[in-house]
């Protein structure tokens, strides 16, 4: 379905139109959800390169669809264990969302959580016996927080 939509957008609007690039991003998300990380990465890179060509340097860092693509690419890199690349993408997305929505927005908190999770070493994660200890590490109080699920998800991926 996305492939047909993509073909239509490419024919009518062109391959670098932002609507076409949004469909490329959606196709990347479909591949990511299917576990096809290589294909997802290719689609996200294609979309990001298209946004970089289609938008000027002032618009790109504040254009939400481009920021979502950057975030998605960070997720792929994090899943693949490419921590440096994931940090680069998450930092870029965080900076954009801070400008777009303000530094205390939910998205900014999520990127800060993801960056924190990437900073934990595999050994630190393996030494943590349970999620309560993870919560203590995250917020220093042991209180349950939204960060716990982020750390737990990354812990599972990194310890494998």
Beta strands, then each sheet from edge to edge (+ up, - down):
end
